[in-house]
Structures are given as structure tokens and as C-alpha cells.
Amino acid sequence: MKIEDAAAKLEALGNPTRLKIYRALVRAGDVGMPVGRLQDKLKIAPSTLSHHVKALVVAGLINQVREATTLVCHANYPVMQGLVDFLVAECCADAVECNASQSAA
């Protein structure tokens, strides 16, 4: 994942309302959650929910699927895993260097 892509996804998740929506969808699992149920669960006005869901869709963090007359939102787990992998990819990579400079001091 490119740093610009990661930044865009993290920016989308940086809004408390969008983070609540995303966490609810992650908790819902593969079956996802209908928009109406998401609205009821989080007590978000329809226009506000629509605005925030759109931002998460544009960031690639969630998908929407129409099932008959119901719009169902799903967390995009591969994208979530890619973002987590990006964040931890270089975990402790400079630890040896940091430890060596502390020992020399």
C-alpha cells in the first residue's frame, strides 16, 4: 500500500462518526448491516449517515450491496488487513539502531 492510500484511509477513519460506522460494520461480520439498522443502532440522521458512508466507500473501507429493496453495507476486510499490515510492516525496524546509539551514550 502506498503511503498516500494509507493516509486517505486513515483520514476517513479520523472522523468519530465514520469510525463508529466502520466499527459497527466490522462487528457485523461478513453479513454486513442494512443502512436502516445502522442508522437505528448509531442514532445518526439519514443524511448524515449517507454522507459518512459515502466517504468510507470512496476510501475503499466499505462496500454497499443492494439486496432487493435494502442497501447493505459491508466492511472491506482485505482493505482493512492491508492498512493494518502497512501500519505494522516496519515495526521495530530501527530498534537495533536505537539500542546501539543508547549503548554508545
N, C-alpha and C positions, 0 to 999 in steps of 0.2 A: 504494500500500500504506500502510495506517495504521501509525503507529509501534508500536502495541500488537501488531499482527500480526507486524511485523518482529522485535520483541523476543521474542515467543513462538518464532519460528523459530530465532532466534539462541540462545535458551536451550536449545532441543532440541539444537542443534549444539554447545553448550558442554560436553557430556559427551564425553570422549575416545573411549569405546566407540561412542557414536552417530555421532561424526564419522568413525570408521573404517568403520562400516557404510555411511554415506552416501557416502563417497569411493569405496568398493568398488562401490556401485551406480552412481555417476556414471561410473566407469571401464567398467562393464559395457555401457553404451550402452542403446539402445532395447530390446534383447532382455531386459534385466534379468538377475536371477540367482535361481535357486531357493534357498529358505531353507536347505536342506541343504548346498548348495555354499557359501553364505555362511558357514554355521556352520563348515564344514571349513576354509575359506580363512582365517577370522579366529580360529579356535580359541576359540570362545565357546560356553559351555554352552547347551543349548536353552532353558532357562527364562530365562536372562539375555538371550539374543538376542531372544526373544519380547517381553520387557519393553521393550527398547530399540527394536525395530521398531515396537511399538505407539506409543511416544512420537513417533517420526518420522512415522507415519501420522496421528496426531492433529494434529501440527503442519502436515500437508499437504505435507511434503517428499518422501514416498514413497507409492507405491500398491502394493497387493497384488492379484494376479490368480490365481485358481485355474485351472490348466491340467491337466485330468484329475485326477490324484491329487497333483499338485505345486503348491505355493504359490510363486509367483514374485514377487519384489519388483522394483519399477522406481523409479528416481529420477523425480520430477516436475519435468521440466526447465522448464516455464513458471513454476512457483513459484520455482525456483532463480533464473531470469533476473529475475523480479520483485524478489527480495530483493537481488540484485546491483545492479539498476537503482536500487532505493531507496537503497542504500548510497552510490552514486556520483552520485546525482541533483543534489546541490548541491556537488559537488566544486569547490573553489576559489572558491565564490560570494562569500566575503568577502575574497578575495585583494587586490582593489583597495583596499578599506578598510584592510586590514592594512598594505599597502605605503604608503598615504597617511599613516597615523599614524607609520610608521617614518621616513618622509622628513621629517615635521614635527619630529621629535625631535632 
